[in-house]
Structure formats: structure tokens, C-alpha cells
């Protein structure tokens, strides 16, 4: 995590950020149940590259700029949202599984339905 506000001080050319674990995050987003959640995550991920070009970089003296703070806040926001959406996804999945188990034989639900609804197993920072 970016801890020092001065880490990108004077970096005027820092205008774009790529996610290190972008493929893992993308797989998780693609597996979310609701389009609204997927769309919200896409907007959130792209937001930093919309704002970073106009975020002050500071100078090489006393002004540390705002780029590190902006990136840190963006990372926190992306993590908060994906953790929240995964929890909601699991809650909906558990509710649906309970309903299906009441209406169908248990082995049908466990073997043929639930595997298609599970999220990738990656755990993001901030998850239990």
C-alpha cells in the first residue's frame, strides 16, 4: 500500500494506473450476480485514470502533491466495493441455495447448480 504522501511528488507524467491483480479482480467482477454491481466496479476501476491526469503532482520542494493520496483513496474504494459486493453475492447465493434445496433433491443443487454461481476463491485485503 502507498503510505507516504510524497511518493509521487513531482511525477507530473503519472497519469495512468494499472491494477497489479487486475485479472483476478476482473474474474471476480465478471462472476458477480448483478449487472449493476459489475458496472459500478468498472466505473470505480476506471475512475483513477480519469482524475489522475489533473491531480496535482506537487513540486520538488515542499508541495507533495495529491497523486499518492488520490491513488490510496482509489485503492481503498475499489477494495471496499468488491468486498461488499462479494458479501452480498454470497448472501444471495445462500438464500437461493436454501430455496433450491427445499424444492429440489440436495445432490442436484450441490452438484449442478452451486458450482456455477460461486465466485473465484481469491481473498481481497479487508475480507475475513
C-alpha positions as CSV (number, residue, x, y, z in Angstrom):
1,X,0.0,0.0,0.0
2,X,1.1,3.5,-0.7
3,X,1.9,5.1,2.7
4,X,3.9,8.2,2.0
5,X,2.1,11.2,0.5
6,X,5.4,12.3,-1.1
7,X,6.0,9.0,-3.0
8,X,4.9,10.6,-6.3
9,X,6.0,14.1,-5.6
10,X,6.8,15.9,-8.8
11,X,5.6,13.0,-11.0
12,X,3.7,15.0,-13.5
13,X,3.7,12.2,-16.0
14,X,1.9,9.8,-13.7
15,X,-1.5,9.9,-15.4
16,X,-2.4,6.2,-15.6
17,X,-2.6,3.3,-13.1
18,X,-2.9,-0.4,-14.0
19,X,-4.1,-2.9,-11.4
20,X,-1.4,-5.5,-10.4
21,X,-4.0,-8.2,-9.7
22,X,-6.3,-6.9,-12.5
23,X,-7.1,-10.3,-13.9
24,X,-8.1,-11.7,-10.5
25,X,-10.3,-8.7,-9.8
26,X,-11.8,-8.9,-13.3
27,X,-12.7,-12.6,-12.8
28,X,-14.4,-11.8,-9.6
29,X,-16.3,-8.9,-11.1
30,X,-17.4,-11.0,-14.0
31,X,-18.8,-13.6,-11.6
32,X,-21.0,-11.1,-9.7
33,X,-24.7,-11.8,-9.9
34,X,-26.0,-8.3,-10.7
35,X,-25.1,-6.1,-13.8
36,X,-25.4,-3.1,-11.5
37,X,-22.5,-4.3,-9.4
38,X,-20.3,-5.2,-12.4
39,X,-21.0,-1.8,-13.9
40,X,-20.3,0.0,-10.7
41,X,-17.0,-1.8,-10.3
42,X,-16.0,-1.0,-13.9
43,X,-16.7,2.7,-13.3
44,X,-14.8,2.6,-10.0
45,X,-11.7,0.9,-11.5
46,X,-11.6,3.4,-14.4
47,X,-12.2,6.5,-12.2
48,X,-8.5,6.9,-11.2
49,X,-7.4,7.2,-14.8
50,X,-10.0,9.9,-15.4
51,X,-8.9,12.0,-12.4
52,X,-5.1,11.3,-12.2
53,X,-4.1,13.5,-15.2
54,X,-5.5,16.6,-13.5
55,X,-4.4,15.6,-9.9
56,X,-1.6,17.9,-8.8
57,X,1.8,16.3,-8.7
58,X,3.4,18.9,-6.4
59,X,7.0,20.1,-6.9
60,X,10.4,19.0,-5.9
61,X,10.4,21.2,-2.8
62,X,7.6,21.4,-0.2
63,X,4.4,20.6,-2.1
64,X,4.0,16.8,-2.1
65,X,1.0,16.9,-4.4
66,X,-2.1,14.8,-4.3
67,X,-1.3,11.8,-6.5
68,X,-0.4,9.4,-3.7
69,X,-3.4,10.4,-1.7
70,X,-5.7,10.0,-4.7
71,X,-4.3,6.5,-5.6
72,X,-4.5,5.4,-1.9
73,X,-8.2,6.5,-1.7
74,X,-9.0,4.8,-5.0
75,X,-7.4,1.5,-3.9
76,X,-9.4,1.7,-0.6
77,X,-12.6,2.4,-2.5
78,X,-12.1,-0.4,-5.0
79,X,-11.4,-2.9,-2.2
80,X,-14.3,-1.7,-0.1
81,X,-16.7,-2.2,-3.0
82,X,-15.5,-5.6,-4.1
83,X,-15.6,-6.9,-0.6
84,X,-19.1,-5.6,-0.1
85,X,-20.4,-7.0,-3.4
86,X,-18.8,-10.4,-2.7
87,X,-20.6,-10.5,0.7
88,X,-23.9,-9.6,-0.9
89,X,-23.3,-12.1,-3.7
90,X,-22.7,-14.9,-1.1
91,X,-25.8,-13.8,0.8
92,X,-28.0,-14.0,-2.3
93,X,-26.3,-17.3,-3.2
94,X,-27.0,-18.8,0.2
95,X,-30.7,-17.7,0.0
96,X,-31.1,-19.2,-3.4
97,X,-29.4,-22.4,-2.4
98,X,-31.7,-22.7,0.6
99,X,-34.8,-22.2,-1.7
100,X,-33.5,-24.7,-4.2
101,X,-32.7,-27.3,-1.6
102,X,-36.3,-27.1,-0.4
103,X,-37.6,-27.5,-3.9
104,X,-35.1,-30.0,-5.4
105,X,-33.1,-33.0,-4.3
106,X,-30.0,-31.8,-2.4
107,X,-27.5,-33.6,-4.7
108,X,-28.9,-31.8,-7.8
109,X,-28.3,-28.4,-6.1
110,X,-24.9,-29.2,-4.8
111,X,-23.5,-30.9,-7.9
112,X,-25.3,-29.0,-10.8
113,X,-26.3,-25.5,-9.6
114,X,-24.0,-24.1,-6.9
115,X,-20.7,-24.6,-8.8
116,X,-21.8,-22.2,-11.5
117,X,-22.7,-19.5,-9.0
118,X,-19.6,-19.4,-6.9
119,X,-17.1,-16.5,-7.1
120,X,-13.4,-17.1,-7.6
121,X,-11.6,-18.0,-4.4
122,X,-9.3,-15.1,-4.2
123,X,-9.5,-13.1,-1.0
124,X,-9.0,-9.4,-1.2
125,X,-7.5,-7.2,1.5
126,X,-10.1,-6.3,4.1
127,X,-12.1,-9.6,3.7
128,X,-12.5,-12.0,6.6
